[in-house]
């Protein structure tokens, strides 16, 4: 009968009392030589301890959360026939340096194959790469580049021909390029009131599409260059997990299988398509289709009054379409403070054909002359024909489309993947970031999550602990907010006071002939600390960054108001809103506002 053998922690350098963060085997499992048994994580490295020979796990001597050091018993194994006379190689391993880079490693191939895999050493044959990143959007490429910068061997998988994911290829970037064009058209039209008149714009659609393509290409080519500089291997194709450490990639050349030590899921989301609509009709569009600019419809119906729908409505209206927006809720941009939405609503009401609130589209019928939509509201049902229909009612995560079951990664019915503050899923060597982990579905959130995941993969003690995440609607005017909103404060019973500065009192806004804007700050009435901010007006998305920093830094109203802002700028409105809260403002007359200066 074969005797069992103790397997102990091998030489792991200067590390001791290292916590066990993952058990990769169970009693009764048969393991191959060099198969990982457990994962340790110190403050400097993540270490996988391999089996020194093939055999069966008889018992496990440690548990999750235990701290162990070199020489501690971790499991008892019964060697396979023919290996019982072999001494456990793990007890013969030379010390592994955690300071040398992969290219400077002096370990022989044999010793490397049986050494613990750390984030500082080259993928040693146990896996094809140390880290695989699925998806190359802002979160994915950030994760891949950061991991490579930290010395890890990285593979980046992307389904599009170019890096950048949805955001760069068919989302944020092309839409902002078109919104810039829409802004130029509108400014040219408005300049007639200032004594400068231009002729009616001539829209050259092929040239406009080429401009958009150039913008996208400049960024995606830059990403490709940086991936090459960092030694990140890029594979174009659709990836699916086939096991906890395996992924299959469907490429143009056929199926390719890769094994990995760790994975970062950055697979994003996709536009929701309402069932029952004639999606086989080319006149039906989602947000990706709308960016193609196939033509400029005379009449456009936008289903969904959220951010994406209103941004595309801005583009198509500027290009000449008659736009109708249909929203089921009682306001456009549901969930946003109404005083921020009001200036936008007032502006587009005078420009668009109709803004239909508390209205749903129950049916769309293709006809030769257009798409006949049935509109239902409290006032009744009506039918209207449109040349094109854009459906923009949100996005759904792709967690249920990447083979998570095979890897053991849990996901919700909607496709979201739960993660902790280090972006770990329920499988500790697999991380997830971006849209797929939940709201808000924003690129700038994904990039920060990507850095955290990469740093944790490299053994650092990183966490995602942002106090606030800003949101921006790139409409005209823009709407931006960060932190606590009035809707949220009232729902949660949070005490707050506001400081509000109307742009009608801003010299720069008056000079720009855009005085509809408002800057609003929410403060804690006890400490005067900034809790939240909301801004509506041109370039609100640029202005909100100061408020984000102020909240992160724990600034109070005096910190903001006493910081000297350049004049005349729109950024002054942030300082003046703080002064309005404090009661020290001189650019407004607020006779009933008692000064708070010096009261704390």
C-alpha angles and dihedrals in degrees: 000000000000115000119228119242131216116243113206135189106275127221105302098174120239093348121113136162089024115175121241108235100171137024109204099185139047134207109285095025117135111222133191125231110279092016110142115255102183144347126239126193125200127175088267108034148014111231130194115200113214131209110259091214141006117273149103127296108243098176141346118230099192138050137211110286095025117131115227139179139196111306097021114134112247105170143354114232134191106218120230117255108285094027099070092094093051119101115232105269092208088073091055098051121129115235112278116224114229093190102060119090121237092258091051096050112129096189116124118242091253095051093043091055092060100035121103110269110241132179089250097058134073120264096271106206095280088094135014090235139004095230131019119192117201109208130020103219119126091290095043099047090043090053092047095047094045092049090050091048088055091055102262125139103242136192117193118201119199129172095204120079088241131046119252102074122222094328099060099029106038108358139038100011103044091042092053091049089055092043088055089055090049090051092052091051092049094046091050090051093047094048090075087078088058095053099266116106129188128188123256108291117257109219114215100189097188090051092047091050089049090052090052091047091050092052091051093044094052091057099040092048089051090054092049090053093050092048089054092047091053095046093244110159110225122204120187111215146078114288128213128181113241096176143351091283102020136083131184117210122200105214134169087259093053137264117342122190124205133180120212141187095218134006134206114202111212097155096137127196142288135227115272114242116203114234119239095037121116098254091165087070111092090217090070112089140188120195093276092052091048091059090059090073092209089169141332107258118217090221121028127185115202113198107203127039096215128117100281094044093049092047092054090044087056091054098046094044091053090050091054110272123138101233131207118185119202119195127176095208127071095257140029114258093025114218094030119115107269095227088061093048094046099079091048092048092049092051098047093042088065092047109035124070094241142345107208115194127187086019130126132196104230099177143010120198122191113231132174092252096044147300113312110214124198109216119198126192140146089275093057143268128306138171128222134173122230133185091224137006123210116199111202110161100137141284134279124216121248097226092118094051104060104065096260090158091065091054094044092244112151121225135174128251088261092053101256120140119217117228137175127234090282090054092249119152122212085280101071098214093050120077132187132202142173129019092351093066096053146268139017094050096204132142094224091056090050094053093055091045089050092056091050093050092048093048092049089050087055092052099260123138096239126154135182103240106151112159093209139008116207123227126204134190107202093209125126104289098026120229121208134173141170135185123355118014125199090245091055094043092053093045093050097039094242116162114232143153127209137225111201129187119187114215089224084083094049115103092208093049090049090050089050091049088233105114098146092094130108133194115205128183126190117212137187104249092214101048102018088230118152111254102171146347138209128188132181122187141072111324093008087143090062094045096052092069092075090055092049090054091046092054092046090050093047093241121178127212093270092053090057098038094047093049104099111238122198117259132257098021138118088240087073088071089071092055091044092052088055090049090050089056092048094046093236099108120126098179089072130040108233104165095174095050111101115212114252092192110125093003095110 
